[in-house]
């Protein structure tokens, strides 16, 4: 009887891991498609901002399961988990805030040095290796994906998430904001 229960639990776990893998692969492919086939214009930025605000609020209310199932960078780290070995340890807050700063200023800097913000007459999509894009620009996305994946060899399992990802900071801030709003709502209802 005990072996039967263990077998069923193991079977459920393998099924859940397969479903998670399929979801992660889908998320990676969708993410690559979105990044590689769009230009950084105002609509791209507004859509991205609305998407991330929604995901942050969703995660603040329901937990960070979003990281485990939908994060394309987390998925790549999970795939390379057999190579994981933690070789460094430091306070992640500094690196997380640094990455957050870079992400916040990235799009305005791109717009400052290019004319793509309000580009008129261009299609809202472009295809890789088309036009003036060089190989290094096109390969940059794949290089980042690969570096994050192999970072497990330095930071350990999901180490890039722990040391570099500012998502937890944003979710924590949203959660604190929601908690502060709840007492005010109860006072207003009285």
Secondary structure, DSSP 8 states (H G I E B T S, - for coil): -HHHHHHHHHHHHHHHHHHHHHHHHHHHHHHHHHHHT---SHHHHHHHHHHHHHHHHHHHHH-THHHHHH-HHHHHHHHTGGG--B-----HHHHHHHHHHHHHHHHHHHHHHSS-TT--S--S---TT-TT--HHHHHHHHHHHHHHHHTHHHH-TTHHHHHH--HHHHHHHHHHHHHHHHHHHHHHH-
